[in-house]
Amino acid sequence: MGKTIIISNRLPVQLQISNGTINAIPSVGGLATGMKSVHSGSESLWIGWSGLTDEETPPELEDDIDKALAKNGCAKVKLNAGEIDGFYFGFSNRTVWPLFHYFLEYSEFELDFWNTYKAVNQKFADAIIEKSDEDDTIWVHDYQLMLVPQMVREKRPDTTIGFFLHIPFPSYEIFRTLPWREEILEGLLGSDLIGFHTYDYERHFLSSVRRLLGLDVSFNEIYLDNRVIKVDSFPMGIDYKKFKDAAILHSSKSEGERSDLQMRLDSHKASAPDTKLILSIDRLDYSKGIAKRINAFEYFLNKYPEYKEKVRLIILAVPSRSNVPQYQLLKKEIDELVGRINGELSTVNWTPIWYFYRSLPFDNLIDLYTSSDIAWLTPLRDGMNLVAKEYIATRTDKTGVLILSEMAGSAYEMNEALLINPNNFEEQADTLKRALNMPVEEQISRNEFLQNRLERYNVEVWAKEFMRALNEKRDVSKAFISEKMSKDILNNIETEYSKSKKRLLFLDYDGTLVGFHKDPQKASPDEELYELLDELQNQENTTLFLISGRDKQTFGRWFLPKKYNMIVEHGVWISKEGHEFKMLEQVKGEWMAKIRPVLESFVDRTPGSFIEEKNYSLAWHYRNTDPDFGEKRATELNTVLRSLIGNDDISVLNGNKVMEIKSSNVNKGRAATRMMSEDDYDFVFAIGDDWTDEFMFQELPESAITVKVGLKKTHARYHVENTRRVRELLTRFAKP
């Protein structure tokens, strides 16, 4: 069992240089706390930036820094000031952060930012590769490192890699505006498991993967080459015990042990016992909706003037990214808002807003949590929002009211809170009034549910759940009936092939010998394929059949001059050694006149779809449609067709982005077994990618070598990843 390697932009320690000596002080942040159970002992390593640029690091202290970090199970990635500027302050926080939080107007699509982001992600990937072995488990964190999984995968293809995004993943319509959208998705898909805080973020990601990369998605699994990537939601918790214990300790302190802040809060409560404190804590970020909240508070006081001098809003805005222009403008806006409202509404005995622009130590946070009657958290968009959970954890007497934006990820777990739309001032004002008047019994009832849930699913459980799911992904083969075509298996099959006296090969075309094309008529064979098929066709004692759902006119144009054996339209027509096509099965086509108008109506209502008419079948293609819409229409069409067909001798085949209607007595399996019965073959081989090929896999004898292209459940004995692997396999046959 290998070690666990954690990767994040920043390490879970802070370096302090004092008088030429180095101290590494562990962080107390949510991620560092949650990863304690994962990052422990000699079997784990945390890789990240130390917080010091190359320019800030004295060369003579490099070794001391490495040693100090190593004592804490950490290793550093070296970054210079220019890289931090382009990678962190640039692409991460001026492109990805605003875009993923739906602030498209703030997103800057600068090529220099992107190039630096790629280069720094490669630095992190190189550090992982240097420090890791093939059997290690790698867990990459957050939006700064979205390219790292694929970069590591390229060098360590069999390593288990997880990725967790701690911010929202936006809807497809937002994400598609990013110029480097495909590269970001491909970077993330280097992972075996991709985690998000909520199902909505998971759903948005899967939608983007389908629409932008055209990959197959089944429920929460993505099929890519020889891998299945799992996508799931893991809502991050907090260190519940830490906050609960701190609150209990806080309540037991004598007057002389209390902080200056607590004494001021106590003094205020003593002087105005009927006044309620409303708490607002956020990083100073436009996604947190602080300015809107202040405006909503003013609206509340004007709508319900009876609460003037009865409530006070405490705003703690923690400084963040102060060198980014939008943050500078936001601070200016909030400063002016607080100044104006306090100037207009204050009385001799009352200031409506207490405003702190600073970081506060942990003990002071507990002072605020335990002293405030209401926590009012209204982000416009937030990946999770742990402050909401922290507030509830500190309410040891179970009183207090949480007002929470429905746009926060934590809202999905905290239905007992009062959920609001942060853009609706009317709703916020009414909810504030409701919170101020909520009976204690109701407060206790709501908070009891919240506390029990938060205590059960704490941050340590979150980390363990993710690691459990990631470790389960090690055995990908569990998901499939077929066995992956390994080198040993291929060598054995090649040996069988060369020793056999009479060989029969069935080769599907689309998705097997060639990739799919938006226009099926343009997926014509290339010279390499012709050469490969010629070599197989010309081998002694080898009978080759191209077996496809394609129409005989197209295949005749492409392959009749080559004199290949062909079975087309799923077994209706056959051509041998260059002779004209003959019917292999007697089929009827009268039903087509009844079905075609139905398909035409679906084409009219499904942009991008079209009908392919064959001699005795009709195919409705929807590869060019919006993926979700196409699947919805396909389901609808399937229902309509089955009701129309009734007991008629007609079948509906659901293929890869195509639905084909044909006679029931025709399929590839029936055709293949007929060809097999014509001679005494001691080596039978069939390969295909589609559901239509399953008839062939099922009906051929167990001794046949059957191969599925792609990772899907199948009756085939083996599977290969893609068309490139198919050609490599057939090349081994062609040149034994």
N, C-alpha and C positions, 0 to 999 in steps of 0.2 A: 504493500500500500504506500503510495507516494505522499508527499506533503501537500498542504493547502497553501496556495499563493493568492493573496489578496492584492488588488491593484486599485488605487484611487489617485485622483489628482494630488491630494495632500496626504502626507503621512499622519498617523494618529498620535504624533508627538510634536512638540514645539521645541526648537533648538534655541538655546540662549548662550551667547558668547559673552563671557565676563572675565576680564583680566587674563585673556589668553586661554581660558578653559571653557570646555563645552558641557552644557547640561541639556539632557533630553527629557522634557517634562510631558508625561502622557496627557492627551486631550481628554475632555469630558463630554465631547459631542455625542449626538445620538448614534452615529454610525460606529464610532470608536467603541462606545459602550455595547452596542448590539453585537459587534464582532468579537467580543472577549472570548466567547465559547468556541469560536472558530479559530481565532488568532491566539493560540496558547501553546506553550511548550516548544520543543525544537522541531516539531513537525509542521510548522507554519512560518510563512514569511510575508511581510507587508511591504509592497513596493510603491513608491510615490515620490513626489517632489518634497524636498525638505523644508521649503519656505524661504530658503536663501538662494539668491541667484549666484551665478558664477562670479559676478563682479563683487558680490557681498561676502564671498567666502575667501578668507585668507588661505593661500596655498599651503602654508605650513600646518594648517589645522584640518586638512582634508582627511588624513588618517584618523585623527581624533574624532571627527564627525562620524566617520564610518563605524568606528568602535562604539561610540555612544548610541548610534542607531541600532547596531547589531545587538546590543544588550537588551533592546526593546523589541527584538525580532523584526527589525526593519532594514530596508536597503533603499538607497536614494537614486533618483533619476536626476542627472544634472541638467539644469536649464539656465540659459542666460537671459538677460533683461529683455532683449529683442524677442526671444521666443515666448516669454511670459506675456509680453505686450500683444503679440499677434495671435497666440494660441488661447490664452486665458481671457485677457481683457478684450481681445479682438473677436475671433470666431466663436468662442464659447459663450461670451457674455454680450456681444453686440450682434450676433447672428442667431445662434441656437436658442439662447435663453428667451429673447423676446418672441421669436417665431413659435416656439413650443408652448409659450404662455398666451398665444393669440394676439400679441402686439406686433402685427405685421408691419405697421408703420414705423416701428423702431428698428426693424431688422436691416442690417447692412450686409450686402452681398459683395464683399471685397475679395478679389482673387488672392491678394497677398495674405489676408487672414486665413483663407482656405489652405493655401500652400504651407503656411506655418503650422496650421493645425495638423495636416498630414505628416509633416516632418516630426513634430513632437509626438504624435501618436506612434510613429515608427520607433522613436527613442524608447518609449515605454515598452513597446513590443520587443525590441532588442534586449531590454533589461530583463524582461520575463524569460525570453529564450535562453539568455545567458545563465539565469539562476534556476531554471526549471529542468525537470526530466520528463520523459514521455508519459510516465504514470502519475504525474502530479495533477491535482485539481486546481483550476484557475478560476478566480471570481473577480471580474472586472466591474468597477462601479462608475456609473453616471455619465452624463452627456459630454464631458470633456474628453472621453476616451472611446467614442463609438466606433472608431476604425480598428482599435486594438484587437478584438477577437479574430477578425479575418487575417490580420497581419501575423498573428501567432499561429493560426490554423495553417497558413501556407508553409511554415517551417516545422510545425508539430501537428500533422494531420490527425493523429489518433489521441491527442490530449483532450481531456474533458474540460470544457470552457463554459462558464456561466457569465451572464451579464445582467445587471440590475440598473434600471433607469429610475432615478429618484425625483424626476420632474414629470409633468404630464407629457404624453405623446399626443400631438395634435391630430385633428381630423385630416383625412386625405386632402380635402380642398385647401387646407392651410399648408400641409407638409409639401404638397406638390409644387409650391412656389419656390422652394429651395433649389438653387441651380445644381447642387451636388447631391440631390435626393437619392439617386440610385447608389452612389458610392457609400452614403451613410447606411442605407439598408443592407447593402452587401457586407459592409463592415460588421454590422450587428449580427448578420446571419453566419458569421464565423463561429458563433456560440452554439452550444448544444441546448441551453436553456436560457430564455430571455424573460426577465421578470419585470412586472410593473406593479404599481400600488393598487390599481383598480382595474376592473374588467373593461371599463370604457377605454382606458389607454391601450389595453391589450387589443381591443376590437379595432381601434383606429390604426394600430400598427399592422395588424393582419390585413386590413383593407388596403393599406398603402403597398404592402408586399404583393398582393394580388394584382392591383391595378398598375403599379409601376414596373414590377419585375415579371409579372405574368406567371408566377409560380403557383403550383397546386397547394391549396390550403384545405385541410380537412379538420374541422372543429378548431382545435388550438395547435395543430401540427402543420409544419411547413416542410414540403418535400423538395430537397435540393441535392442533386447528384446522388452521392452514396450516403446521404445523411437525412435524418428526420430531426428538425429543430422544434423543440417544444416551447410554447409561449404560455405564460400563466401569470396570475395576479397574486401578489403576496403583500397585503397591507402592512406597512411597517409600524411596529409598536414603540413603546417607550420603556425605559427602566422604571417600571411602575413602583417597585419597592423603594427605590432611591427617593422618589418624590413623596411617597406616602410616609416613609420614615422621617424624612426631613420636615414634613408638616407636623408630625407628632412631636418631634423634638422642639420645633418652633413654639408649639402651644404650651410646652412645659417650661419655657424660659422665664426667669424672673424679670422684673422690670429693669434691673441693672444689667442684665445680659442681652437686652434687645438692641438691635441696630438703630442708628440715627434715623434711618428711613422708617422703621417700624414705630419708633417713638413719635415721629411726625404724623404717621397715619393714625396712631392711637389718640394723639392730641386732637386731630381733626374730628374723629368719631366722638370723642368726649364733648367737644364744643358744639357739635351738630349731630346728635344721636339719630335723627330721622333722615339724615342725608345718606344716600346710597352711592357706593363707588362702582364705577363701570371701568373695566380694565381692557386696554387695547395694547397688545405686544406684537411687534413685527420687526423684521429687518426693513430698513428703508428701501423699498423696492416698489416699482410701479405696479407689479402684479398683485401686491397686497391690498390695494384699494384704500390706502390710508386717507387720501384726500377726499374720496367719495364718502368715507365714513365720517369725517369731520363735517362735511356738508350735510350729511344725513342727521348728524347730532344737532346741528343748528336748526334743521327742518323740524326735528322732534321738539325742540324747545319752543319754537314758534307755533307749532300745531297744538302742543300741550303746555301752555305757559305756566300751569300750576306746578310743574316740576322744576321751575327755576328756583335755585337755591336749595333744591331737594336732591339733586344729583351732581356728580362730578365725574368727568371723563379723564382717566389717567392714560396718557399715550406714552408708551416707551418705544421709540424708533431707534433700532440698533443700526449704527453706520454700516454702509455696505457699498463697495465699488465706487467710492467717492470720486474716482478719476474718470468715470464714464459720464458723458454729457447729460444723458437722460436722468441720471441719479442726482446730478447737481441741480438740474432744473426742478426735479421733484422736491428736493429739500427746500429750495427757495419757495415753491408753491405752498408747502406745508407750513413753513415758518410764517408766511404771510397770512395764511388762513387762520392759524391759531392766534396770531396777533390781532387780526381783525375781529374775530368772534369774541375773544376775551375783552378787547377794547369796547365792543358794542354792548355786550351782555353782562359784564362783571358788575358786582355791587361792592359796597364797602366790606361786606362779610363773605363774599362768594366770588370765586373765579371758576368759570365753567370747565376749563381744561387745564390740567397739569401736564406739561409737555416735557419729556426727557429725550434728548438726542445723545445717546451714549450706550455703551454696554454696561450691564450691571452684573456683579458677582452673583453666584448661585443663591447665596443666603438672602440677598435682596429680592431675587425673583420669588422665592418662597414667601417673603414678606408681602409682596404684591398679590400673589395667588391666594393666600389665606385671608387677606384683608378685604378683597374685592367681592362685592355681592354678585356682580355680573361680569362674565368674560365675553367681550364683543369682538368677534374675529370675522372679518368680511373680505377675504381675498377675492379678487376678480378671477383669479385662476391660481390653483396651488396644487402641487403634486400630492401632498399629504396634509400638512399643518399639524405638527406635533404639539404646539402650544395648547391647542384645544384639549389634547389628551393629558398634558401636564397639569392644566388647571383642575380638571376633574380628579386626577390622582391626589391632589393636595387637599381636597375637600373632605377632611376626616369626619366631620359631623354630617356629611352628605347634603349640606345646604349649598346654595349657589345656583346660578342659572347660566348656561352656555348658549349664546346666540352665535350661530355658525353659518357661514356662507355655504350654499349648496354646491358652489364651484370648487370647494376644497375636497381633496381626495378623502380626508377623514370623515366627511359627511356621510359616506356610504356605510360606515360602521357606527355612526353616532346619531341614529334616527331619533333618539330620545332628547337630543338637543333641539332648540328652536331654530329650524333651518330657514334661511331667507335668501332671496335674490339680492345680491349686493348693489344692483343697479336700480332697485325699486325703493325709493326714499319713503314712499307711503307705507309700504310693508315694514320697512325697518323701524319707522316711528311707532307704528302700532305694536310691533314685536317688542320694542323697548318698554313700552307701557305695560304690555302683558308680563314681561319679565319682572318689572318692578313690583307688580302686584301678585305675582305667583305665590300661592299658599305654600308654606313650608312643607306640608305633607306631600304636595305634588313635586316639589324640588327633590325631596328625599327619594321618592318613588322613581323619578327619572334617573337620578344620579346613581342609585343602587344598581340599576341595569348596566349603566355605562361603566361603573367601576368594576363590576364583575367581569365584564367582557374585556376591558383593558388589562386587568390583572392576569386573565387567562392567556391572552394573546399579546404578550409583551415583546420587547425587541429581541430578546434572546430566542424566544419561540420562532419569531420571524426568520432569524438567521438560520436556525436549525431546520426549519421547514424548507427553506430555499436549498440548503446543502443536501437535505434528504432527496429532494426532487432532482437535484443535479447528479447525485450519485446514482440514482435510478436510471439516468440516461446513459450510463456507461454501457449497458447491454442493449444496444439498439436492435439487435436481432430478435428480441422478444416480440417486437411489434409485427413481425412478418412470418408468414408460413414458409416462404422460400429461404434458401441459404445463399449468402453472398458468394459470387463466383470468385473464389480466391485463386492465387497462383497455383496452389497444389491441385485444386479441382480442375482448373483449366488444363494443367499438364496431363492429368489423367484422361480428360475428355479428348485431348489432342492425340494421346497414345491410342485410345479406342478408335479414333477417326482413322489414324494411319494404318492400323491393323485390320480394319473392317474390309470386307470384300464387296459389299454393295451398300451405298450410302444414299439417304433421302433427306434433303434439306428443305424446310419450309421457312421462308423469310418474309415477314411482314414488311411493309414499306414505310408509311408515314409514322414518325416517332420511333422508328427502329433503324432503318437504313439512312433516313434523312430526318432532320428536325422539322418541326411544324412551321408552316408559313401562313401569314394572314390570308393570302390568296392561294388555295390549294393547287391551282393550275401553275403557280410559279415555283412549286417545290420539285423542280425537275432534277433528274440525276446529274451528278457532276462527273468529270472524267475519272477521278479516283474511284468512284463507285463502279463505273463501267468496267474499269480494269480489274477490280476485285471480283465482280460477278463473272467476267470473262474467264478468269483463272479458275474459279470454282466450276463453271459450266464445262470447261474443257478437260477437267480431270477425269481419268478413267473411272468407271464404275460409280460415278456420282450423278445423281439426279437432283437438279435444283428447281424449286418452284418459288416464284414470287407469289405470295398469297395476300390479297388486299381487298379492301372495300371499294377501291377505286373503280371507275367506269372503264369499259373495254376500249373506248375510243382513245382516252388519254394514255393508258398503258400500251395500247397498240402503237401509238405514235412514238412513245419513248423506247419500247423494248422489242416490238415485233421484228425489226430488222436484225436484232441481235440473236433472234431465235431462242430466247429464254422461254422456259415453261412458265405459264402464268395461270393463276386462278383469280378471277376478279369478281367484284360485286358480291363478296362474301361467299362465293361458291356457285354463282349462277352460270358463269362462263369459264371456259377453259381453252387455252391455246398451248399446243405442244410443238416444240422445235420449229417455230416460225410459221406454223399453219394458222389460218384464220380461226377466229374464236368460234367455238361451238357451245351449245347449251349443255351444261353438266346436269342441271336440274330443270324439270318442267315447272314453270311458275306462271302465275297469272298476273296481269297488270291492270285489270279493270278497276280495282280499288283506288288506283292513283288519282283518278278524276274526282273522287269524293274527298280525298285527303289533301290534294294540292291547294284548294282554296283556303283550307284551315291554316296551312303553313304560310300562305301568302298574307293572311291577316296578321300572323305573328311577325312576319318580316316588316310589315307596315308599322307595327307597334313596337318594334325592337330595333332601333338604329344600329347598323353594323352587321346585322344578321343577313343571311341569304340562303337561297335554296339551290341545292345541287341535284339535278334530275339525272338519274341513271336509267338504264333500260327497264329494270324491274324493281327499282327502289327509289325513294326520295330521301334526301338528307337535308336537315336544317342545321346550318353552321352558325355558331354564335361566338367564335373565337375573337372577333373584332368588336364585340359589345363590351359595355361596362361589366366587369366580372360578376359583381353582386346582382346587377339587374339581369344579366344573361342567365344566371343560375335560377333566379326567381321565375323568369319567363319559361325556362326549360322545365321546371317543376310544373308550372301551369299547363304547358303544352302536353307534357306527359299524361296529366290527368285527362285532358280533353281527348287526346288520341285514344287512350284506353277505353274511354266511354264510347267513342265512335266505333272502334274496332269490334268490340263485343266478342263474339265467338268466332269471328272470321279467322282464317288461317294466315294471320298477319302478326308480325312481331315488331316491337319498338326497341332498338338497341341504343343505349346511352353510352356514347364514346367520349373521346377527349374533345370537349367543346363542340360536339356534334351529336345530333339525334337522328338516327336513321330508321326509316320504316320500310320493312321488306317482308317477303313471305316467310312463314315460320319454318318451313321445311328446308330452309337454306341457311347454312352456317359454315364457318371455316373448318370446324371439327369434322363435320360430315364429309366435306370435300377432301380433307387430309386423309381420313381413314380409307376412303375409296381409292386414293392414289397409292396408299400403302399396300392395299390388298392386291395390286397389280403385279407385284414382284416379291421376292423373298429378301427383304432388306435386313441387314444385321446392324445397321447404325441409322437411327432416325433422330433428326434434330429439328426443333421448332422454336422460333423466337418471335416475340411480339410485345407490344406495349399496351394494348387496349383491351377493353372488356370483350370485344369481339374475338380476341385471340384466346380468351379463356375456354371457349368451346373446343379449340384445338388442343389446349393443354389437358382438358378433361378427357377427351375421347381418344387421344393417342395412348398406346399401352404404357405401362409403368417403366418399361425398359427404355423408352424414348428420353432423349435429353431435351427438356423443355426449359426455356429461359424467358423471364419477364424483364422488360426494360423499364427501369424506374422502381421506386420503393413503394409498392402498394401490395395489399394482400392479394394472393394469387394461388392458383392451382399448379403453377410451374414449380419445378424442383429448385431452380436457381434464379438469381436476379443479377443484373448488371446495372450500372448507374445511368448510362446515357448512350446516345448514338455513337459517340467517339469510342466507347468501350466495345460496342457491337462490332465496329469495323476492325478494331484491334483483334477481337476474338476471331472474326472471319478470316483475317489476314493469316492467323496461325493455321487455319484449315487450308488456305490457298497455297501456303508454302510449308508443307509439313517436313 
